Amino acid sequence: MNILELTNVHKKLGKIEIIRGINLSIGEGEIFGFLGPNGAGKTTTIKMIVGLIQPDSGCINIAGKNTVKEGNEARSEIGAVVENPEMYNYLSGMANLKLIAEIRKIPMKNVHEVVEIVNLTERIGDKVGKYSLGMKQRLGLACALLSKPKLLILDEPTNGLDPSGIIDFRKIVKNAVKEMNTSVFISSHILSEVQQLCDTVAFINYGEIKAIESITKQSINNETETVSINI
Ligand code: ATP
């Protein structure tokens, strides 16, 4: 079964049609890159997937559930990381995670699992105010993984990270997929930042998908390479 399916999705904001008939699907355990320049429609698409706005027409299914008809249930399968995750800087990383777990009624054992997955064990007792941007992003990822979601959504997660932060983030996302068998939808405007992470990459511009490429991984250690164009 596909974890995410968009069928002929359209969306107008004001008078302009921002999203113009998007079709895509993501299978179990697949890492799907959503690439496009600024203003292409990536965030608008993500907002529709997570239910912040509704499509004007077309259909979005998450793990077989329609986001319009079964909104809350469909969205319960999603873990999402926004560009700058909101955390309490004066609390430790662990206290932030425990608070979120308590509010969302998630077992505490999940907290310890996700801390290991995002490689924050040594610093999880430190106040979040002392974290680097990369560590904050990893803590955001830990929050998103707490509920062991079927679909992880990452909106431009590498923005502002230095090259080593980007490499660390890629490794951690791969680890999360391996440990939790989650599928990932990751947006970016820089192909080279996500190419080595993804199984498939879709290119969006002016609200339309212009191409979808499968990425052939020749060597996991060298994190290489592409390419076969399907559309
Ligand atoms: P970025 O990488 O800059 O975030 P994006 O690909 O995520 O870009 P969107 O934020 O989805 O793009 O925006 C797509 C288009 O929709 C842009 O031209 C933007 O100006 C326009 N847009 C976004 N929100 C609104 C709104 N509320 N009303 C009208 N137009 C909007």
Residues whose N, C-alpha, C, O or C-beta is under 5 A from the ligand:
A	BS01	ATP	L13 G14 I18 P37 N38 G39 A40 G41 K42 T43 T44 T45
